[in-house]
């Protein structure tokens, strides 16, 4: 009887996962805009989204922060949406919207009741074709971005640690500056520079349009043709290649944060592109080390030794390079040197000992659960379709990336830890409280 119940549960689980398969259709308009459609009529909701292949890495080193600035600026208004009216139009029609920027791309989206599909498509077409970029909008958003930086970075405990690490890990690649950029650069920029940035990057042949949810495919195609087909194609974007020299010796850095009282020790390694298999193996290593209270670092340093207030490891996956970061905050009188020693011991264990089959299965279960959850909402599906197309060049990953994770072996985990997490290939960074001035 127990065997039958187990078998039934397994069948149910497999069917549930199989039911998560995302069907989609894709095509290109004559102006180069890539279109992806996903039909799901289970709820009367639709997401319209546009991802532009522009992020912080596409900026002039003397004008950092432009991509993030445009995330705000392109809500200012268009030729047909008055200044300050964008959000009012969305909310008055029962919708919500947002945008976000990374080093690699910028993403805008609306979620509407499905009877407002045409409105969502028109608004994103307006943003692409008719944005108003004038001095009053630039000045307004300049203050908004400065306030965001004050809140999230300047006055936030540990708010600068990632930016400071990037400065050290990258010397040639544009990943070396923070996505939010320099306020001095934004202040110095002219209106013409902002307009030129828009003309260069916010063009149909540098974008993907995703429409997902309660749609009729044929009708949606007609609306897309109506609003997007006549948007002029832009000059194709030419991107430089930036190759970093290998790190062959451990090096150090430090930063004093006036917002903290407890120091942190961080180690950071430069890692390969998110598109590589090795990057996915590093995701698994992060989970082994610090995903949950049963993870190795948490159990050893927070639970057993009680020498850490907090400890963690994470893989920052990006289009060109990644960063693997491990950090610890000491508890009480414990030193950061003690934490670094404990962290290194756990890295060595992964490099020298195979994880158990039980631990591997636990990992696979976690990643499978995360994968299913990422496809559990229309909003999440739209984001994944855009991201897999633009940054990975393979939309089918929305259905089969989990197969890559499930095929990763214990031997690969050990090999990748040895390949990338060597002490002579890392930055050791002391993130410290503000220095006290001598009396």
C-alpha positions as CSV (number, residue, x, y, z in Angstrom):
1,X,0.0,0.0,0.0
2,X,2.8,2.4,0.9
3,X,4.5,1.6,-2.4
4,X,1.4,2.4,-4.3
5,X,0.9,5.8,-2.5
6,X,4.6,6.7,-3.2
7,X,4.2,5.8,-6.9
8,X,1.0,7.8,-7.2
9,X,2.7,10.8,-5.6
10,X,5.6,10.5,-8.0
11,X,3.2,10.4,-11.0
12,X,1.4,13.4,-9.6
13,X,4.6,15.3,-9.1
14,X,5.9,14.5,-12.7
15,X,2.5,15.5,-14.2
16,X,2.6,18.8,-12.2
17,X,6.1,19.6,-13.5
18,X,5.2,18.6,-17.0
19,X,2.2,20.8,-16.9
20,X,4.5,23.7,-16.3
21,X,5.8,23.6,-19.9
22,X,5.6,27.0,-21.5
23,X,4.4,27.2,-25.1
24,X,5.4,30.2,-27.1
25,X,5.5,31.6,-30.6
26,X,8.2,34.0,-31.9
27,X,8.8,36.1,-35.0
28,X,10.5,39.3,-36.2
29,X,9.0,42.5,-37.5
30,X,10.7,44.1,-40.5
31,X,12.2,46.7,-38.2
32,X,14.1,44.0,-36.3
33,X,11.8,43.9,-33.2
34,X,11.7,40.4,-31.9
35,X,8.2,39.3,-30.7
36,X,7.4,36.4,-28.4
37,X,3.8,35.4,-27.6
38,X,2.6,33.1,-24.9
39,X,-1.1,32.2,-24.6
40,X,-2.6,31.2,-21.3
41,X,-6.3,31.7,-20.9
42,X,-6.7,30.4,-17.4
43,X,-7.0,33.9,-15.9
44,X,-8.1,37.2,-17.5
45,X,-4.7,38.8,-17.2
46,X,-2.1,39.9,-19.7
47,X,1.5,41.1,-19.4
48,X,3.1,43.3,-22.0
49,X,6.8,43.7,-21.6
50,X,9.8,45.1,-23.5
51,X,13.4,44.3,-22.7
52,X,16.1,46.5,-24.3
53,X,19.6,45.1,-24.7
54,X,21.1,48.0,-22.8
55,X,22.5,48.1,-19.3
56,X,25.3,49.8,-17.3
57,X,28.0,48.0,-19.3
58,X,26.9,49.9,-22.4
59,X,27.7,53.3,-20.9
60,X,30.5,55.8,-21.5
61,X,32.9,55.4,-18.5
62,X,32.5,59.2,-18.1
63,X,28.7,59.0,-18.1
64,X,27.9,56.1,-15.9
65,X,24.3,55.6,-14.7
66,X,22.6,56.4,-18.0
67,X,20.9,53.0,-18.4
68,X,19.4,53.2,-14.9
69,X,18.5,56.8,-15.4
70,X,16.5,55.9,-18.4
71,X,14.6,53.3,-16.4
72,X,13.1,56.4,-14.7
73,X,13.2,58.9,-17.5
74,X,11.1,56.9,-19.9
75,X,8.1,57.1,-17.6
76,X,8.1,60.9,-17.9
77,X,5.8,61.0,-20.9
78,X,5.4,60.7,-24.6
79,X,3.9,62.7,-27.5
80,X,0.6,61.2,-26.6
81,X,0.9,60.6,-22.9
82,X,1.2,63.8,-21.0
83,X,4.0,64.3,-18.4
84,X,3.0,62.7,-15.1
85,X,0.1,60.8,-16.6
86,X,1.8,57.4,-17.3
87,X,1.0,55.8,-13.9
88,X,-2.4,57.3,-13.8
89,X,-3.3,55.7,-17.1
90,X,-2.1,52.3,-15.9
91,X,-3.8,52.4,-12.5
92,X,-7.1,53.8,-13.8
93,X,-7.3,50.8,-16.1
94,X,-6.8,48.3,-13.3
95,X,-3.2,47.7,-14.1
96,X,0.3,47.9,-12.5
97,X,3.7,48.4,-14.1
98,X,7.4,48.7,-13.3
99,X,10.9,48.6,-14.7
100,X,14.3,47.5,-13.7
101,X,17.9,47.7,-14.9
102,X,21.0,45.5,-14.6
103,X,24.5,45.7,-16.1
104,X,23.2,43.9,-19.1
105,X,19.5,44.9,-19.9
106,X,16.6,47.2,-19.1
107,X,13.1,45.8,-18.7
108,X,9.7,47.5,-18.7
109,X,6.4,45.8,-18.2
110,X,2.7,46.3,-17.6
111,X,0.1,43.9,-16.1
112,X,-3.4,44.6,-17.2
113,X,-6.8,42.9,-17.2
114,X,-6.8,41.1,-20.6
115,X,-9.4,43.5,-22.0
116,X,-6.7,46.2,-21.8
117,X,-4.2,44.4,-24.0
118,X,-4.3,47.0,-26.7
119,X,-3.6,49.7,-24.1
120,X,-0.5,47.9,-22.9
121,X,0.8,47.4,-26.4
122,X,0.2,51.1,-27.3
123,X,1.9,52.4,-24.2
124,X,5.1,50.4,-24.8
125,X,5.0,51.5,-28.5
126,X,4.7,55.1,-27.3
127,X,7.7,54.6,-25.1
128,X,9.7,53.2,-28.0
129,X,8.7,55.6,-30.7
130,X,7.6,58.9,-29.1
131,X,9.4,59.5,-25.7
132,X,9.7,63.1,-24.6
133,X,13.2,63.7,-23.4
134,X,13.5,67.3,-22.3
135,X,15.3,69.3,-19.7
136,X,12.4,69.3,-17.2
137,X,12.2,65.5,-17.3
138,X,16.0,65.1,-16.9
139,X,16.1,67.5,-14.0
140,X,13.1,65.8,-12.3
141,X,14.5,62.3,-12.6
142,X,18.0,63.4,-11.6
143,X,16.6,64.3,-8.2
144,X,14.7,61.0,-8.1
145,X,17.8,59.0,-8.8
146,X,19.8,60.9,-6.3
147,X,17.2,60.1,-3.6
148,X,17.3,56.5,-4.6
149,X,21.0,56.4,-4.2
150,X,20.9,58.1,-0.8
151,X,18.3,55.6,0.3
152,X,19.7,52.3,-1.1
153,X,23.4,53.0,-1.1
154,X,24.7,56.0,0.7
155,X,22.6,55.6,3.9
156,X,22.1,51.8,3.8
157,X,24.2,49.5,5.9
158,X,26.5,47.4,3.6
159,X,24.9,49.2,0.6
160,X,28.2,49.7,-1.1
161,X,29.8,46.3,-0.8
162,X,28.9,45.0,-4.3
163,X,30.0,48.2,-6.0
164,X,33.3,48.2,-4.2
165,X,34.0,44.6,-5.1
166,X,33.2,45.3,-8.7
167,X,35.8,48.1,-8.7
168,X,38.4,45.5,-7.7
169,X,37.5,42.5,-9.7
170,X,37.1,44.3,-13.0
171,X,39.7,46.7,-14.5
172,X,38.8,46.6,-18.2
173,X,35.2,45.5,-18.4
174,X,32.4,48.0,-17.8
175,X,31.1,45.8,-15.0
176,X,33.6,47.7,-12.9
177,X,31.1,50.5,-12.1
178,X,27.8,50.3,-10.3
179,X,24.5,50.1,-12.1
180,X,23.2,53.2,-10.4
181,X,26.3,55.1,-11.7
182,X,27.9,58.4,-10.7
183,X,25.7,61.3,-9.7
184,X,28.5,63.6,-10.9
185,X,28.4,62.1,-14.3
186,X,24.6,62.6,-14.5
187,X,24.9,66.2,-13.4
188,X,27.5,66.9,-16.1
189,X,25.6,65.3,-18.9
190,X,23.8,67.5,-21.4
191,X,20.3,67.0,-22.7
192,X,21.8,66.1,-26.1
193,X,23.7,63.3,-24.6
194,X,20.6,61.8,-23.1
195,X,18.8,62.1,-26.4
196,X,21.6,60.4,-28.2
197,X,21.6,57.5,-25.7
198,X,17.9,57.0,-26.4
199,X,18.4,57.1,-30.1
200,X,21.2,54.6,-30.0
201,X,19.7,51.9,-27.7
202,X,15.9,52.3,-27.4
203,X,15.2,51.0,-30.9
204,X,13.1,48.0,-32.1
205,X,16.1,46.1,-33.4
206,X,17.7,46.2,-29.9
207,X,14.6,45.0,-28.1
208,X,12.3,42.1,-27.6
209,X,8.5,42.4,-27.0
210,X,6.8,39.8,-25.0
211,X,3.0,39.4,-24.7
212,X,1.9,36.7,-22.3
213,X,-1.5,35.7,-20.8
214,X,-5.1,35.7,-21.8
215,X,-4.7,36.6,-25.5
216,X,-5.8,35.5,-28.9
217,X,-2.7,35.0,-31.0
218,X,-4.1,36.2,-34.3
219,X,-5.7,39.3,-32.8
220,X,-2.5,40.1,-30.8
221,X,-0.4,39.9,-34.0
222,X,-2.7,42.4,-35.7
223,X,-2.4,44.8,-32.8
224,X,1.4,44.4,-32.7
225,X,1.6,45.1,-36.5
226,X,-0.7,48.2,-35.9
227,X,1.5,49.8,-33.2
228,X,5.0,48.6,-33.9
229,X,5.5,47.9,-37.5
230,X,6.1,51.5,-38.5
231,X,8.6,52.3,-35.8
232,X,11.8,53.0,-37.7
233,X,14.7,50.6,-37.4
234,X,17.7,52.0,-35.7
235,X,21.4,51.8,-36.4
236,X,22.5,48.3,-35.2
237,X,24.3,48.6,-31.9
238,X,28.0,47.8,-32.0
239,X,29.5,46.5,-28.7
240,X,33.1,46.3,-27.7
241,X,34.7,43.2,-26.3
242,X,36.4,43.6,-22.9
243,X,38.6,40.7,-21.8
244,X,39.9,40.7,-18.3
245,X,43.4,39.3,-17.5
246,X,43.2,36.2,-15.3
247,X,43.7,36.7,-11.6
248,X,46.7,34.7,-10.6
249,X,47.5,36.0,-7.1
250,X,45.3,36.7,-4.1
251,X,44.8,40.4,-3.6
252,X,43.1,42.5,-0.9
253,X,40.9,45.6,-0.5
254,X,39.0,47.4,2.1
255,X,36.2,50.0,2.4
256,X,34.9,52.0,5.4
257,X,31.1,52.2,5.6
258,X,29.8,54.9,8.0
259,X,26.5,53.1,8.3
260,X,27.8,49.9,10.0
261,X,29.2,48.9,13.4
262,X,29.9,45.2,12.6
263,X,32.6,44.5,10.0
264,X,32.3,42.0,7.2
265,X,34.8,39.8,5.5
266,X,34.2,39.0,1.8
267,X,36.0,36.8,-0.7
268,X,35.2,37.3,-4.4
269,X,36.1,35.4,-7.5
270,X,35.7,36.3,-11.1
271,X,33.6,33.6,-12.8
272,X,32.3,32.8,-16.3
273,X,29.2,34.0,-18.2
274,X,25.7,33.0,-17.0
275,X,25.4,31.1,-20.3
276,X,28.0,28.5,-19.3
277,X,27.4,25.2,-17.6
278,X,30.1,26.1,-15.0
279,X,28.0,29.1,-13.9
280,X,25.1,26.8,-13.2
281,X,27.4,24.5,-11.2
282,X,28.5,27.5,-9.1
283,X,24.8,28.1,-8.4
284,X,24.6,24.7,-6.9
285,X,27.8,25.3,-4.9
286,X,26.1,28.4,-3.4
287,X,23.2,26.3,-2.4
288,X,25.4,23.8,-0.7
289,X,27.2,26.5,1.2
290,X,24.5,28.8,2.3
291,X,20.9,28.0,1.2
292,X,19.0,27.6,4.4
293,X,19.7,26.6,7.9
294,X,21.0,23.2,7.0
295,X,23.6,24.5,4.6
296,X,27.2,24.0,5.4
297,X,28.4,27.5,6.3
298,X,25.2,28.4,8.3
299,X,25.3,25.1,10.3
300,X,29.0,25.4,11.0
301,X,29.4,29.1,11.8
302,X,26.0,30.3,12.9
303,X,24.6,27.2,14.6
304,X,27.6,25.2,15.9
305,X,30.5,27.6,16.5
306,X,28.3,30.6,17.0
307,X,31.0,32.8,15.7
308,X,29.0,34.4,12.9
309,X,26.0,36.7,12.9
310,X,25.4,36.0,9.3
311,X,27.2,34.1,6.5
312,X,26.4,33.5,2.9
313,X,27.6,32.6,-0.6
314,X,26.1,33.7,-3.9
315,X,26.8,33.6,-7.6
316,X,26.2,36.9,-9.4
317,X,25.4,35.6,-12.9
318,X,25.8,38.1,-15.8
319,X,26.1,38.0,-19.6
320,X,29.8,38.4,-20.0
321,X,31.4,37.5,-16.6
322,X,30.1,36.5,-13.2
323,X,31.2,37.1,-9.6
324,X,31.2,34.5,-6.9
325,X,31.0,36.2,-3.5
326,X,31.2,34.7,0.0
327,X,30.7,36.8,3.1
328,X,30.6,36.6,6.9
329,X,29.7,39.0,9.8
330,X,31.4,38.1,13.1
331,X,29.4,37.7,16.2
332,X,30.8,39.3,19.4
333,X,34.5,39.3,19.8
334,X,35.2,36.9,17.0
335,X,37.6,38.1,14.3
336,X,37.0,38.3,10.6
337,X,40.2,36.2,10.2
338,X,38.5,33.4,12.1
339,X,35.5,33.6,9.8
340,X,37.7,33.5,6.7
341,X,39.5,30.4,8.0
342,X,36.1,28.6,8.6
343,X,34.9,29.6,5.1
344,X,38.0,28.4,3.4
345,X,37.8,25.0,5.2
346,X,34.3,24.5,3.7
347,X,35.5,25.4,0.3
348,X,38.4,22.9,0.6
349,X,35.9,20.2,1.6
350,X,33.9,20.7,-1.6
351,X,37.2,20.7,-3.6
352,X,38.5,17.5,-2.1
353,X,35.4,15.4,-1.2
354,X,32.4,14.4,-3.3
355,X,29.1,15.6,-1.9
356,X,26.8,12.7,-0.9
357,X,24.2,11.3,-3.3
358,X,21.6,12.4,-0.7
359,X,22.9,16.0,-0.8
360,X,22.9,16.0,-4.6
361,X,19.3,14.8,-4.7
362,X,18.3,17.5,-2.2
363,X,20.0,20.1,-4.5
364,X,18.1,18.9,-7.5
365,X,14.8,19.0,-5.6
366,X,15.5,22.7,-4.6
367,X,16.4,23.7,-8.1
368,X,13.4,21.9,-9.6
369,X,11.1,23.7,-7.1
370,X,12.6,27.0,-8.0
371,X,12.3,26.3,-11.7
372,X,8.6,25.4,-11.4
373,X,7.9,28.5,-9.3
374,X,9.6,30.8,-11.9
375,X,7.0,29.6,-14.4
376,X,4.0,29.8,-12.1
377,X,2.9,33.3,-13.0
378,X,2.3,35.1,-16.2
379,X,4.5,37.9,-15.0
380,X,7.3,35.5,-14.3
381,X,6.9,33.7,-17.6
382,X,7.1,37.0,-19.5
383,X,10.3,38.0,-17.8
384,X,11.9,34.6,-18.4
385,X,11.0,34.6,-22.1
386,X,12.6,38.0,-22.6
387,X,15.7,37.1,-20.6
388,X,16.3,33.7,-22.1
389,X,16.0,35.2,-25.6
390,X,18.1,38.3,-25.0
391,X,20.8,37.3,-22.6
392,X,21.1,33.5,-23.3
393,X,20.1,33.4,-27.0
394,X,17.9,30.3,-26.3
395,X,14.3,30.8,-25.4
396,X,13.8,27.0,-25.0
397,X,15.7,27.3,-21.7
398,X,12.4,28.3,-20.2
399,X,11.4,24.7,-20.5
400,X,14.7,22.8,-20.4
401,X,17.2,24.7,-18.2
402,X,16.3,22.4,-15.4
403,X,17.6,19.5,-17.4
404,X,21.0,21.1,-17.3
405,X,20.9,21.4,-13.5
406,X,19.6,17.9,-13.1
407,X,22.5,16.5,-15.2
408,X,25.2,18.1,-13.0
409,X,27.2,15.5,-11.2
410,X,29.0,15.3,-7.9
411,X,32.3,15.1,-9.8
412,X,31.5,18.3,-11.7
413,X,30.7,20.2,-8.5
414,X,34.1,19.2,-7.1
415,X,35.9,20.1,-10.4
416,X,34.3,23.5,-10.7
417,X,35.1,24.4,-7.1
418,X,38.7,23.6,-7.9
419,X,38.6,25.5,-11.1
420,X,37.2,28.8,-9.9
421,X,37.4,29.0,-6.1
422,X,41.2,28.9,-5.7
423,X,42.8,31.2,-3.1
424,X,45.2,32.6,-5.7
425,X,42.3,33.7,-7.9
426,X,40.4,35.9,-5.4
427,X,39.9,39.2,-3.8
428,X,39.8,39.2,0.0
429,X,37.9,42.3,1.0
430,X,37.5,43.9,4.5
431,X,34.3,45.9,4.7
432,X,34.7,48.0,7.8
433,X,33.0,50.6,10.0
434,X,34.0,54.2,9.6
435,X,37.5,55.0,10.7
436,X,37.7,56.9,14.0
437,X,39.7,60.1,13.6
438,X,42.6,60.6,15.9
439,X,41.9,63.0,18.7
